[in-house]
């Protein structure tokens, strides 16, 4: 049987159809992770830094 780590608490979870919370170990970990997404705790880093010298509006538009 394949075993994965719970994304929230890192406990071992069997990857099988009977586990309705997979990849999480429990409903609690699943809801905690959902709450973290809702609170915007997870961020995707921006590949390019913001340009502080950029105008507020596109060029040619006043």
N, C-alpha and C positions, 0 to 999 in steps of 0.2 A: 504494500500500500504506500502511496506517495504521501509524504508528510511535508507541510509548509509551516513557516512561522507566521503567527497572527501579526498583521501589520500594526496593531495597536500595542499589544503587551508582549509579543514575541514568543508566546507559548506554542508548543507543537500542536498542529491541527492536521487531522487526517483529511486528505482531499478525496471525498467520496460523496456520491449523490445524497446520502442520508443526512449529511451535515448541511443543514439549511442556512447556516450563517457563514459558510466558507467564503472568502479566505479567513474570516474572523473565527475566534474560538467560541464566542458567545454573542447573544443579542446585545449585552452591555457594551462590549468592545465595538460592535457594529454601530451602535447609536452614538458612542463617544466619538468615533471617527466621523460620522455624519455631522455631529455638532461642530467638530473642528473645521470641516469644510464650510459649514454655514457661518461660522465666525471668521472666515477668511484667514485661518491660521496657516493654511498651506498656500504657498506662493510659488509660481513659476518664475525663475529669475529672468530678467530682461537681458537679452544678449548685447544690446547697445545701450550705453549710458545716455541719459537725457542731454540734449543740446541746450545749455543755458543761454546761448547767444541767439537762439531761434526766436523770430518774432511771434507774437500771439496769433497773428492771422497769416494765411498764405500770401506769398509775394503777389503784388498787383491788386490785392483786394483790400480796400480801406473801409 
